[in-house]
Amino acid sequence: MSTARAHLDPRSEISIIDRRIFGGFVEHLGRHIYDGIFEPGHPSADAEGFRTDVIELVKELGVSTIRYPGGNFVSGYRWEDGIGPVDRRPRRLDLAWHATETNAVGLHEFQSWLDKVGSELMLAVNLGTRGTQEALDLLEYSNTSVRTALTDERAANGRSEPFGVKVWCLGNEMDGWWQLGHRNASDYGKLASRTAKGMRQLDPSIQLVVCGSSARSMPTFGAWEREVLEHTFDDVDFISCHAYYQERDGDAQEFLASAVDMQKFIESVVATADAVAAARKSDKRIMISFDEWNVWYLSRWEEQAVTYGPDEWPVAPRQLEDQYHVLDAVVFGDLLVTLLQHSDRVRSASLAQLVNVIAPIMTEPGGPTWRQTTFFPFSITSRLAGAQAVRLEVDSPAFPSSRFGQVSSVNAVATTDDAGVSVFLVNRSQDAAVPVEIDLSSVAPGLAVVESHLLADDDIYAANTLEHPERVVPTASDARVEGRALRVTLPAVSWAAIRLE
């Protein structure tokens, strides 16, 4: 077996890690909210109807900021429907997912849930079917302490103090033909700029995310970012990236190269944003909010999606409930490594989504909840990641990719803090185990492995299910410090995390 080698030097710092990189995403979609986080009749439900077993798993997952309420859903959403007495809230048809929205959970309820799980709110405004005035109304309702008709309404609805939402998304995937209110880059950029300017007049402290491309494969990718930023550069802090990956045609090895696509996506958007800055002779740096990312078997959903008639609009149907296996979790862990490798510009990210819908957490109505395989790389990384991300250049065996040429089998990143070092690694090879040796000579002596986790299985398609919820769990690796080197063996198709103190 060829050994992969790297040198860990804390001076190769990428960036201080913004904890918002460990964010999540909750959309009114499928069973995410209803029968997911909210199930009043469940044995574990609290007084507000939220499942406490789900709350505990979300806390364990360690999500920092949660983007809400969409997603495609937000482009047809009237935020006023989700406030006031629940029994007076209107039922609405959700065109994005062909369902009925009861509005039993809205802004106040969701904030209460966030308080329970210890996460911050990131709000998206509807720039699909609505515009600047509705965004200003929501901002005033949410963030203003001065007494107005809207803040009086907020107080009457049970919250005298502002929500204090810090990060706001200016619509969702407006480059996509599937989006309600889809616009071209020029029309969207002008609307986003007007809305951003108005929102900053009302609350100059907020940070704003403008819509980037829904995927690197979009025909308008690159040109969209450039034109949108030419309109909004002075008004926003972030541009969004969205990316989903899946195994295609049974080609597991090509799927294992997915993080290379994410890397190229990030680097292309950074280059475009900096080119806009250069043309303006500006030192401002637009950051990336990678506020939708995950493994998602979109083609499978498109093939198997239930088609409803014109008078069929179900409440909380089962939609997008992917079952994740070990292979998915390893790719997922690699995507997370890639986000950390680019934490100098990726200052916010949202795992899409959290519960039931392409999610690390699954529930059964009236029954149990369980962790999918993708739960483990996220929960362990969010817990072990230190304050600074540090570059690990790995000299590794490689494999051929039809899309990317030669791809390194081993990908890795490290983080440091006052107490020690954390290392996160992936073996992308489908066939070969890889011994890894990391030179620690530039790190203070005396470090020892205090914690190690390995996600691998002889069956890369093994998964956790309702019947077998703990079929796949991380085990300890063989990581150890020998002299001034960290050594670990990575089985084929594996993800690992190691903590040294």
C-alpha positions as CSV (number, residue, x, y, z in Angstrom):
1,M,0.0,0.0,0.0
2,S,1.4,3.4,-1.0
3,T,1.6,5.8,2.0
4,A,0.0,9.3,1.9
5,R,2.2,11.9,3.6
6,A,1.6,15.4,4.8
7,H,3.3,18.0,7.1
8,L,1.2,19.8,9.7
9,D,2.4,23.3,10.2
10,P,0.2,25.7,12.2
11,R,1.7,28.6,10.3
12,S,-0.2,27.4,7.2
13,E,-3.4,28.8,8.6
14,I,-6.3,29.2,6.2
15,S,-8.5,31.3,8.4
16,I,-10.2,31.6,11.7
17,I,-13.3,29.4,11.3
18,D,-16.6,31.2,11.3
19,R,-18.9,28.8,13.3
20,R,-21.7,29.6,10.9
21,I,-20.0,27.2,8.5
22,F,-21.7,24.5,10.6
23,G,-25.2,25.8,9.8
24,G,-28.3,24.0,8.8
25,F,-31.4,24.5,6.8
26,V,-35.1,23.9,7.6
27,E,-37.7,24.3,4.9
28,H,-41.5,23.9,4.9
29,L,-41.2,20.8,2.8
30,G,-42.4,17.2,3.2
31,R,-42.2,15.9,6.8
32,H,-39.5,18.3,7.8
33,I,-41.6,20.4,10.1
34,Y,-44.9,18.6,10.4
35,D,-44.2,15.0,11.7
36,G,-40.5,16.0,11.9
37,I,-39.6,18.6,14.4
38,F,-43.3,19.3,15.2
39,E,-45.6,16.5,16.2
40,P,-47.9,17.5,19.1
41,G,-49.3,14.0,19.6
42,H,-45.9,12.3,19.9
43,P,-45.0,10.8,23.3
44,S,-41.8,13.0,23.4
45,A,-43.6,16.2,22.4
46,D,-43.2,19.2,24.7
47,A,-45.9,21.7,25.6
48,E,-45.4,23.5,22.3
49,G,-45.7,20.3,20.3
50,F,-42.0,19.9,19.4
51,R,-40.4,16.5,19.6
52,T,-37.8,16.5,22.4
53,D,-36.1,13.5,20.9
54,V,-35.4,15.4,17.7
55,I,-34.3,18.5,19.7
56,E,-31.7,16.4,21.5
57,L,-30.3,15.0,18.2
58,V,-30.2,18.5,16.6
59,K,-28.2,19.7,19.6
60,E,-25.9,16.7,19.2
61,L,-25.5,17.5,15.5
62,G,-24.1,21.0,16.6
63,V,-25.8,23.3,14.0
64,S,-25.0,26.9,14.6
65,T,-27.2,29.0,12.3
66,I,-30.4,27.6,10.6
67,R,-31.7,29.1,7.4
68,Y,-35.5,29.3,7.2
69,P,-38.2,29.0,5.8
70,G,-36.8,28.0,2.4
71,G,-35.7,27.1,-0.1
72,N,-38.2,27.0,-3.0
73,F,-41.0,27.3,-0.5
74,V,-40.0,30.9,0.4
75,S,-40.7,32.2,-3.2
76,G,-44.4,31.8,-2.7
77,Y,-44.6,32.4,1.1
78,R,-46.5,35.2,2.9
79,W,-44.7,35.5,6.2
80,E,-47.8,37.1,7.8
81,D,-49.6,33.8,7.5
82,G,-47.3,32.3,10.1
83,I,-48.0,34.8,12.9
84,G,-50.9,35.5,15.3
85,P,-53.4,33.0,16.8
86,V,-52.8,29.6,15.2
87,D,-56.5,28.8,14.8
88,R,-56.9,31.9,12.7
89,R,-54.0,31.3,10.3
90,P,-54.9,30.6,6.7
91,R,-54.2,27.3,5.0
92,R,-52.3,27.9,1.7
93,L,-51.3,25.9,-1.3
94,D,-47.6,25.6,-1.7
95,L,-46.8,25.6,-5.4
96,A,-43.1,24.7,-4.9
97,W,-43.8,21.2,-3.5
98,H,-47.5,20.8,-4.4
99,A,-48.7,20.5,-0.8
100,T,-51.0,22.3,1.6
101,E,-49.3,24.5,4.2
102,T,-51.2,24.8,7.5
103,N,-49.1,27.5,8.9
104,A,-49.3,25.9,12.3
105,V,-45.5,26.7,12.6
106,G,-44.4,30.2,11.8
107,L,-41.8,32.7,12.8
108,H,-42.5,32.7,16.6
109,E,-42.8,29.0,16.9
110,F,-39.6,28.4,14.9
111,Q,-37.7,30.9,17.0
112,S,-38.9,29.0,20.1
113,W,-37.6,25.8,18.6
114,L,-34.2,27.4,17.8
115,D,-34.0,28.5,21.4
116,K,-34.4,24.9,22.5
117,V,-31.7,23.6,20.1
118,G,-29.3,26.5,20.7
119,S,-29.1,27.7,17.1
120,E,-29.5,31.2,15.5
121,L,-32.0,32.2,12.9
122,M,-31.1,33.0,9.3
123,L,-34.1,34.3,7.5
124,A,-34.9,34.3,3.7
125,V,-37.2,36.8,2.2
126,N,-39.6,36.2,-0.7
127,L,-38.3,37.9,-3.8
128,G,-40.2,35.5,-6.1
129,T,-43.8,36.6,-5.8
130,R,-43.2,39.6,-3.5
131,G,-40.7,42.4,-3.2
132,T,-39.0,45.2,-1.3
133,Q,-41.9,46.4,0.8
134,E,-42.8,42.9,2.1
135,A,-39.1,42.3,3.0
136,L,-39.0,45.6,4.9
137,D,-42.1,44.7,6.8
138,L,-40.7,41.4,7.9
139,L,-37.4,43.1,8.9
140,E,-39.3,45.7,10.9
141,Y,-41.4,43.1,12.6
142,S,-38.4,41.0,13.4
143,N,-35.7,43.4,14.4
144,T,-37.1,46.8,15.3
145,S,-37.4,47.9,19.0
146,V,-39.1,51.2,18.2
147,R,-42.9,51.1,18.7
148,T,-44.7,50.8,15.4
149,A,-47.9,49.1,14.2
150,L,-45.7,46.0,13.3
151,T,-43.8,45.9,16.5
152,D,-47.1,46.3,18.4
153,E,-48.4,43.3,16.5
154,R,-45.2,41.3,17.4
155,A,-45.8,42.1,21.0
156,A,-49.4,41.1,20.8
157,N,-48.2,37.8,19.4
158,G,-46.1,37.2,22.4
159,R,-42.7,38.8,21.8
160,S,-42.0,42.3,23.0
161,E,-38.3,42.1,22.3
162,P,-37.0,41.9,18.7
163,F,-35.8,38.6,17.2
164,G,-32.6,40.2,16.2
165,V,-32.0,38.3,13.0
166,K,-28.4,39.0,11.8
167,V,-28.3,37.3,8.4
168,W,-30.9,37.6,5.7
169,C,-31.1,35.9,2.3
170,L,-32.4,37.9,-0.6
171,G,-34.6,35.3,-2.1
172,N,-33.7,31.7,-3.2
173,E,-32.3,30.2,-6.4
174,M,-33.6,33.0,-8.5
175,D,-31.5,31.7,-11.5
176,G,-33.6,28.5,-11.6
177,W,-36.5,28.1,-14.1
178,W,-38.3,26.1,-11.4
179,Q,-38.4,29.1,-9.0
180,L,-41.6,31.1,-8.6
181,G,-40.8,34.6,-9.8
182,H,-37.7,33.4,-11.7
183,R,-35.8,36.4,-13.2
184,N,-32.8,36.9,-15.3
185,A,-29.6,38.1,-13.6
186,S,-30.1,41.8,-14.5
187,D,-33.8,41.9,-13.3
188,Y,-33.0,39.9,-10.1
189,G,-29.8,42.0,-9.4
190,K,-31.8,45.3,-9.6
191,L,-34.5,44.0,-7.3
192,A,-32.0,42.5,-4.8
193,S,-30.1,45.9,-4.8
194,R,-33.2,47.9,-4.2
195,T,-34.3,45.5,-1.4
196,A,-30.9,45.4,0.2
197,K,-30.6,49.2,0.2
198,G,-34.0,49.5,1.9
199,M,-33.2,46.9,4.5
200,R,-29.9,48.5,5.4
201,Q,-31.7,51.9,5.9
202,L,-33.9,50.1,8.4
203,D,-31.2,48.1,10.1
204,P,-27.6,48.8,9.1
205,S,-26.3,46.0,11.3
206,I,-27.6,43.1,9.3
207,Q,-25.7,41.0,6.8
208,L,-27.2,40.1,3.4
209,V,-26.8,37.1,1.1
210,V,-27.5,37.6,-2.6
211,C,-28.5,34.6,-4.8
212,G,-25.7,32.9,-6.7
213,S,-26.0,29.9,-9.0
214,S,-28.1,26.9,-8.0
215,A,-25.3,24.6,-9.3
216,R,-22.0,24.9,-11.1
217,S,-23.7,23.0,-14.0
218,M,-26.3,25.8,-14.6
219,P,-25.9,27.2,-18.1
220,T,-25.7,30.8,-16.7
221,F,-23.1,29.9,-14.0
222,G,-20.4,32.5,-13.8
223,A,-22.2,35.1,-16.0
224,W,-25.0,35.1,-13.3
225,E,-22.6,35.8,-10.5
226,R,-20.9,38.6,-12.4
227,E,-24.0,40.4,-13.4
228,V,-25.8,40.0,-10.1
229,L,-22.7,41.3,-8.2
230,E,-22.4,44.3,-10.6
231,H,-25.8,45.4,-9.4
232,T,-25.4,44.4,-5.7
233,F,-21.7,44.5,-4.9
234,D,-22.0,47.6,-2.6
235,D,-25.1,46.3,-0.9
236,V,-24.4,42.7,0.2
237,D,-21.9,40.7,2.2
238,F,-22.3,37.2,0.8
239,I,-23.2,35.4,-2.5
240,S,-24.8,32.0,-2.2
241,C,-23.7,28.7,-3.6
242,H,-25.9,25.6,-3.8
243,A,-24.6,22.1,-4.7
244,Y,-26.0,18.6,-4.4
245,Y,-24.2,15.3,-5.3
246,Q,-25.3,11.8,-6.0
247,E,-23.9,8.5,-7.3
248,R,-24.8,8.1,-11.0
249,D,-25.0,4.9,-13.0
250,G,-23.4,2.9,-10.2
251,D,-20.1,4.7,-10.6
252,A,-19.0,4.9,-6.9
253,Q,-15.5,6.0,-7.7
254,E,-16.6,9.0,-9.7
255,F,-19.1,9.9,-7.0
256,L,-16.1,9.9,-4.5
257,A,-14.6,12.8,-6.5
258,S,-17.6,15.0,-5.8
259,A,-15.7,17.4,-3.5
260,V,-13.4,18.3,-6.4
261,D,-16.5,19.8,-8.0
262,M,-17.3,21.8,-4.9
263,Q,-13.7,23.0,-4.7
264,K,-13.9,24.3,-8.3
265,F,-17.3,25.8,-7.6
266,I,-16.0,27.8,-4.7
267,E,-12.8,28.9,-6.4
268,S,-14.7,30.0,-9.5
269,V,-17.2,32.1,-7.5
270,V,-14.4,33.7,-5.5
271,A,-12.5,34.6,-8.8
272,T,-15.7,36.1,-10.3
273,A,-16.4,38.2,-7.1
274,D,-12.9,39.4,-6.9
275,A,-12.9,40.3,-10.6
276,V,-16.0,42.5,-10.0
277,A,-14.2,44.0,-7.0
278,A,-11.1,44.7,-9.1
279,A,-13.1,46.4,-11.8
280,R,-14.5,48.7,-9.2
281,K,-11.0,49.3,-7.6
282,S,-12.5,48.0,-4.4
283,D,-10.8,46.2,-1.5
284,K,-14.1,44.7,-0.4
285,R,-14.3,40.9,-0.4
286,I,-17.6,39.3,-1.0
287,M,-17.8,36.1,1.1
288,I,-19.6,32.9,0.2
289,S,-22.7,31.5,2.0
290,F,-22.8,27.9,0.8
291,D,-26.3,27.7,2.2
292,E,-27.4,24.5,0.5
293,W,-25.2,21.5,0.3
294,N,-25.6,17.8,0.7
295,V,-25.9,14.4,-1.0
296,W,-29.3,14.3,-2.7
297,Y,-30.6,11.6,-5.1
298,L,-32.5,14.2,-7.2
299,S,-32.8,11.9,-10.2
300,R,-34.3,9.2,-8.1
301,W,-36.9,11.6,-6.7
302,E,-37.8,12.9,-10.1
303,E,-38.3,9.3,-11.3
304,Q,-40.3,8.2,-8.3
305,A,-42.1,11.4,-7.2
306,V,-45.9,10.9,-6.7
307,T,-48.0,12.9,-9.1
308,Y,-51.0,14.6,-7.5
309,G,-54.1,15.6,-9.3
310,P,-55.3,19.3,-9.5
311,D,-57.4,18.8,-6.4
312,E,-54.9,16.8,-4.4
313,W,-52.7,19.0,-2.1
314,P,-51.6,16.8,0.8
315,V,-50.3,18.1,4.2
316,A,-46.7,17.0,4.9
317,P,-46.4,14.2,2.4
318,R,-43.3,12.0,2.4
319,Q,-41.0,13.8,0.0
320,L,-37.2,13.6,-0.6
321,E,-36.6,11.0,2.2
322,D,-33.3,9.7,1.0
323,Q,-31.7,6.8,2.8
324,Y,-28.0,7.4,3.2
325,H,-25.4,4.7,3.2
326,V,-21.6,4.6,4.1
327,L,-20.6,5.8,0.6
328,D,-22.8,8.8,0.9
329,A,-21.4,9.6,4.4
330,V,-17.8,9.5,3.1
331,V,-18.6,11.9,0.2
332,F,-20.5,14.1,2.7
333,G,-17.5,14.2,5.0
334,D,-15.3,15.1,2.1
335,L,-17.6,18.0,1.3
336,L,-17.3,19.2,4.8
337,V,-13.5,19.0,4.6
338,T,-13.7,21.1,1.4
339,L,-15.7,23.8,3.1
340,L,-13.1,24.0,5.9
341,Q,-10.3,24.1,3.3
342,H,-12.0,27.3,2.0
343,S,-13.0,28.9,5.3
344,D,-11.2,32.1,4.4
345,R,-14.1,32.8,2.0
346,V,-16.8,30.4,3.0
347,R,-18.0,32.2,6.1
348,S,-21.4,30.5,6.3
349,A,-22.9,27.2,5.1
350,S,-26.1,25.4,5.6
351,L,-26.5,21.6,5.4
352,A,-29.7,21.0,3.5
353,Q,-31.7,19.7,5.3
354,L,-32.0,18.5,8.9
355,V,-34.9,16.2,9.6
356,N,-36.6,13.7,7.2
357,V,-36.0,15.7,4.0
358,I,-32.5,14.6,2.6
359,A,-31.6,14.7,6.2
360,P,-29.1,13.3,8.8
361,I,-32.0,12.8,11.2
362,M,-35.1,10.6,10.5
363,T,-38.3,10.2,12.4
364,E,-41.3,8.0,12.3
365,P,-44.7,9.5,13.2
366,G,-45.5,8.4,16.8
367,G,-42.3,6.4,16.8
368,P,-38.5,6.7,17.1
369,T,-35.9,9.0,15.6
370,W,-32.5,7.8,14.4
371,R,-29.2,9.1,13.0
372,Q,-28.5,8.5,9.3
373,T,-24.9,7.8,8.3
374,T,-24.3,11.4,7.3
375,F,-25.1,12.5,10.9
376,F,-21.7,11.4,12.1
377,P,-19.2,13.4,10.0
378,F,-21.2,16.6,10.7
379,S,-21.7,16.1,14.5
380,I,-18.1,15.0,15.1
381,T,-16.6,17.7,12.9
382,S,-18.7,20.5,14.4
383,R,-17.7,19.3,17.9
384,L,-14.0,18.8,17.3
385,A,-13.1,21.6,14.9
386,G,-10.9,24.2,16.6
387,A,-10.6,27.9,16.1
388,Q,-8.3,28.0,13.0
389,A,-8.4,25.9,9.9
390,V,-4.9,24.8,8.8
391,R,-3.9,23.6,5.3
392,L,-2.7,20.0,4.9
393,E,-1.1,19.4,1.6
394,V,-1.2,15.6,1.2
395,D,1.1,13.7,-1.1
396,S,-1.3,10.9,-1.9
397,P,-1.9,8.0,-4.4
398,A,-4.4,9.1,-7.0
399,F,-7.2,7.6,-9.2
400,P,-8.5,8.6,-12.6
401,S,-11.7,10.6,-12.9
402,S,-13.6,11.1,-16.1
403,R,-14.4,14.7,-15.0
404,F,-11.3,15.8,-13.2
405,G,-8.4,13.8,-14.4
406,Q,-6.1,12.4,-11.6
407,V,-7.7,12.9,-8.2
408,S,-5.9,12.4,-4.9
409,S,-7.2,9.5,-2.9
410,V,-6.7,11.2,0.4
411,N,-8.1,14.6,1.2
412,A,-7.5,16.3,4.6
413,V,-7.7,19.4,6.6
414,A,-6.6,20.3,10.2
415,T,-7.8,22.7,12.8
416,T,-5.9,24.1,15.8
417,D,-6.8,25.7,19.1
418,D,-5.1,26.4,22.4
419,A,-5.7,22.8,23.6
420,G,-4.6,20.9,20.5
421,V,-5.1,19.8,17.0
422,S,-8.0,18.1,15.1
423,V,-7.4,16.3,11.8
424,F,-10.2,15.3,9.4
425,L,-9.4,12.9,6.5
426,V,-11.1,11.0,3.7
427,N,-10.0,8.1,1.6
428,R,-11.7,8.4,-1.7
429,S,-10.3,5.2,-3.2
430,Q,-12.9,2.6,-3.8
431,D,-10.4,-0.2,-3.9
432,A,-7.3,0.5,-1.7
433,A,-6.6,1.2,2.0
434,V,-4.1,4.0,2.4
435,P,-1.7,4.4,5.3
436,V,-1.3,8.1,6.2
437,E,1.7,9.7,7.9
438,I,1.5,13.3,9.1
439,D,4.7,15.0,10.2
440,L,4.2,16.8,13.5
441,S,7.7,18.3,13.8
442,S,6.3,21.8,13.5
443,V,3.8,21.3,16.3
444,A,4.5,21.5,20.0
445,P,5.9,18.2,21.3
446,G,3.9,15.8,23.5
447,L,0.7,15.6,21.6
448,A,-1.2,12.3,21.9
449,V,-4.4,10.9,20.4
450,V,-7.2,11.5,22.8
451,E,-10.1,10.7,20.4
452,S,-10.4,9.0,17.1
453,H,-13.4,8.2,14.9
454,L,-13.6,6.1,11.7
455,L,-16.6,5.7,9.4
456,A,-16.1,2.7,7.1
457,D,-17.8,-0.7,6.4
458,D,-17.1,-3.7,4.2
459,D,-20.5,-2.9,2.7
460,I,-20.3,0.6,1.4
461,Y,-24.1,0.6,0.9
462,A,-24.9,-0.3,4.5
463,A,-27.4,2.2,6.0
464,N,-29.3,2.9,9.2
465,T,-33.0,2.3,9.0
466,L,-36.1,2.3,11.2
467,E,-35.6,-1.5,11.7
468,H,-31.8,-1.3,12.1
469,P,-31.1,2.3,13.4
470,E,-27.5,1.5,14.5
471,R,-26.3,-0.7,11.7
472,V,-23.6,1.9,10.9
473,V,-21.8,3.7,13.7
474,P,-18.3,5.2,13.8
475,T,-15.5,3.1,15.5
476,A,-12.1,4.0,16.8
477,S,-9.3,4.1,14.2
478,D,-5.8,2.9,14.6
479,A,-4.5,6.5,14.9
480,R,-1.4,6.9,17.1
481,V,1.5,9.2,17.5
482,E,4.9,7.5,16.9
483,G,7.8,9.8,17.5
484,R,7.0,13.1,15.7
485,A,4.4,11.6,13.3
486,L,0.7,10.9,13.4
487,R,-0.1,7.6,11.7
488,V,-3.4,6.1,10.7
489,T,-4.7,3.6,8.2
490,L,-7.7,4.7,6.1
491,P,-9.7,1.8,4.7
492,A,-11.1,2.1,1.2
493,V,-14.1,4.5,1.2
494,S,-13.6,5.9,4.7
495,W,-13.9,9.2,6.7
496,A,-11.9,9.8,9.9
497,A,-11.5,12.4,12.6
498,I,-8.6,12.5,15.1
499,R,-8.1,14.7,18.1
500,L,-4.7,15.3,19.6
501,E,-4.0,17.1,22.8
